[in-house]
Amino acid sequence: MTGIKASNQHKRDLYLLCRSTNNPKLKNHYKTYCKILSDVIKIAKKLYYNKLITDSNNKAKSIWNIVETETKKESNDNGPPLNIDGEYIPRLSKHS
Protein backbone atom coordinates (compact mmCIF):
# COMPACT_ATOMS: atom_id res chain seq x y z
CA MET A 1 0.00 0.00 0.00
CA THR A 2 2.89 2.37 0.58
CA GLY A 3 3.73 2.08 -3.12
CA ILE A 4 0.29 3.37 -4.07
CA LYS A 5 0.58 6.22 -1.57
CA ALA A 6 3.98 7.16 -3.02
CA SER A 7 2.56 6.98 -6.54
CA ASN A 8 -0.33 9.23 -5.54
CA GLN A 9 2.12 11.77 -4.16
CA HIS A 10 4.15 11.59 -7.39
CA LYS A 11 0.94 12.09 -9.38
CA ARG A 12 0.15 15.17 -7.29
CA ASP A 13 3.66 16.54 -7.90
CA LEU A 14 3.25 15.95 -11.64
CA TYR A 15 -0.11 17.72 -11.56
CA LEU A 16 1.38 20.79 -9.89
CA LEU A 17 4.22 20.79 -12.41
CA CYS A 18 1.80 20.46 -15.35
CA ARG A 19 -0.30 23.30 -14.02
CA SER A 20 2.64 25.68 -14.09
CA THR A 21 3.94 24.75 -17.55
CA ASN A 22 2.63 24.19 -21.08
CA ASN A 23 4.93 21.31 -21.99
CA PRO A 24 2.82 18.86 -24.06
CA LYS A 25 5.20 15.93 -23.35
CA LEU A 26 4.83 16.48 -19.62
CA LYS A 27 1.04 16.68 -19.89
CA ASN A 28 0.97 13.47 -21.94
CA HIS A 29 3.20 11.77 -19.35
CA TYR A 30 0.84 12.94 -16.59
CA LYS A 31 -2.23 11.54 -18.39
CA THR A 32 -0.48 8.21 -18.99
CA TYR A 33 0.68 8.08 -15.37
CA CYS A 34 -2.87 8.74 -14.13
CA LYS A 35 -4.29 5.98 -16.31
CA ILE A 36 -1.69 3.45 -15.14
CA LEU A 37 -2.16 4.44 -11.48
CA SER A 38 -5.92 4.10 -11.82
CA ASP A 39 -5.51 0.58 -13.24
CA VAL A 40 -3.09 -0.37 -10.45
CA ILE A 41 -5.56 0.85 -7.81
CA LYS A 42 -8.39 -1.16 -9.42
CA ILE A 43 -6.26 -4.31 -9.41
CA ALA A 44 -5.15 -3.74 -5.81
CA LYS A 45 -8.78 -3.32 -4.73
CA LYS A 46 -9.76 -6.49 -6.56
CA LEU A 47 -6.97 -8.47 -4.88
CA TYR A 48 -7.85 -7.03 -1.47
CA TYR A 49 -11.53 -7.90 -1.79
CA ASN A 50 -10.78 -11.37 -3.18
CA LYS A 51 -8.57 -12.03 -0.13
CA LEU A 52 -11.31 -10.82 2.22
CA ILE A 53 -13.81 -13.18 0.62
CA THR A 54 -11.40 -16.12 0.51
CA ASP A 55 -10.41 -15.76 4.18
CA SER A 56 -13.97 -15.24 5.38
CA ASN A 57 -16.04 -17.82 7.25
CA ASN A 58 -19.29 -16.29 6.01
CA LYS A 59 -18.63 -15.50 2.35
CA ALA A 60 -22.11 -14.17 1.57
CA LYS A 61 -21.94 -11.64 4.41
CA SER A 62 -18.45 -10.57 3.35
CA ILE A 63 -19.60 -10.04 -0.22
CA TRP A 64 -22.57 -7.94 0.89
CA ASN A 65 -20.31 -5.88 3.17
CA ILE A 66 -18.06 -5.19 0.20
CA VAL A 67 -21.03 -4.26 -2.00
CA GLU A 68 -22.32 -1.94 0.71
CA THR A 69 -18.90 -0.32 1.11
CA GLU A 70 -18.49 0.26 -2.62
CA THR A 71 -21.99 1.57 -3.25
CA LYS A 72 -22.33 3.67 -0.12
CA LYS A 73 -23.14 7.27 -0.97
CA GLU A 74 -22.73 9.86 1.73
CA SER A 75 -24.91 12.92 1.75
CA ASN A 76 -24.11 15.94 3.88
CA ASP A 77 -27.24 17.75 2.84
CA ASN A 78 -30.88 16.98 2.41
CA GLY A 79 -31.14 19.48 -0.42
CA PRO A 80 -32.38 23.04 -0.41
CA PRO A 81 -35.43 23.94 1.68
CA LEU A 82 -38.79 23.83 -0.03
CA ASN A 83 -40.31 27.18 -0.98
CA ILE A 84 -44.09 27.05 -0.74
CA ASP A 85 -45.89 30.37 -1.24
CA GLY A 86 -42.80 32.30 -0.16
CA GLU A 87 -42.41 30.29 3.06
CA TYR A 88 -39.28 28.16 3.39
CA ILE A 89 -39.83 24.71 4.84
CA PRO A 90 -36.71 22.68 5.74
CA ARG A 91 -36.49 19.16 4.35
CA LEU A 92 -36.80 16.32 6.82
CA SER A 93 -33.98 13.89 7.29
CA LYS A 94 -34.55 10.46 5.73
CA HIS A 95 -33.40 8.83 8.96
CA SER A 96 -35.84 10.73 11.25
NORPEGI-V295805 format. One record per residue. N is the residue number from 0. OMEGA is omega in degrees with one decimal (none if undefined). NEAR is the number of other ideal C-beta (glycine too) atoms within 8 Angstrom. Layout:
n;omega;near
N;OMEGA;NEAR
N;OMEGA;NEAR
This chain:
n;omega;near
0;-179.8;5
1;176.8;5
2;179.0;6
3;177.5;11
4;178.6;8
5;178.8;8
6;176.6;10
7;178.0;9
8;178.1;8
9;177.4;9
10;178.6;12
11;178.1;8
12;177.2;8
13;179.3;12
14;-179.9;9
15;177.9;8
16;179.3;9
17;-178.2;11
18;-176.3;6
19;-178.7;5
20;178.3;7
21;-178.4;3
22;-177.8;7
23;178.1;6
24;179.5;6
25;179.5;11
26;176.9;9
27;177.4;8
28;179.5;9
29;179.8;12
30;178.8;8
31;179.7;8
32;179.2;11
33;-179.2;9
34;-179.6;8
35;179.6;8
36;177.5;12
37;178.2;8
38;179.4;8
39;179.6;10
40;178.2;9
41;-179.8;8
42;179.6;8
43;177.4;10
44;-179.2;8
45;178.9;8
46;179.7;8
47;-178.5;8
48;176.4;9
49;178.5;8
50;177.5;8
51;-178.6;10
52;-178.2;11
53;-176.9;6
54;-175.2;5
55;173.4;9
56;179.9;3
57;-173.3;6
58;-179.4;8
59;179.4;6
60;178.8;8
61;179.8;11
62;-180.0;9
63;175.2;8
64;178.4;8
65;178.8;11
66;179.5;8
67;179.2;8
68;-176.5;7
69;-176.5;6
70;-178.1;6
71;177.6;6
72;180.0;4
73;179.1;4
74;179.0;5
75;-167.6;3
76;175.8;4
77;-178.4;8
78;-179.2;4
79;178.5;4
80;178.4;7
81;177.3;8
82;-179.6;7
83;-179.3;6
84;177.2;3
85;179.0;4
86;-179.3;6
87;179.8;6
88;-178.9;8
89;177.3;7
90;178.0;9
91;176.4;6
92;179.0;6
93;-175.8;5
94;-178.9;3
95;none;4
